[in-house]
Amino acid sequence: MSENRNGGVRAGAGRPPGRPNRATLKQKSTIEELARAYGPIALKSLADIAANSESPAARVAAANALLDRGYGKPGQAANPKPEPG
């Protein structure tokens, strides 16, 4: 049996390269909707941990998560390599 890159046994079987999987896209949107329903509860929990946790590591992690969601993650430096000089 020859190797077929598109899947399946016969030539041309399977999803063509580059075409999105429709089932995966539908599932992803459903999961995102379900997760967003818990957004307010999760933010309140993070705020409570950031303000009241006994663990400094938990407070920092919760504060970072809140900042990332509110302002976005920090971008990468424009010039990561130091210039010789």
Sequence and secondary structure as in RCSB ss.txt:
>XXXX:A:sequence
MSENRNGGVRAGAGRPPGRPNRATLKQKSTIEELARAYGPIALKSLADIAANSESPAARVAAANALLDRGYGKPG
QAANPKPEPG
>XXXX:A:secstr
    TTSSSSTT S  TT   HHHHHHHHHHHHHHHHTHHHHHHHHHHHHHH S HHHHHHHHHHHHHHHH    
  S  S    
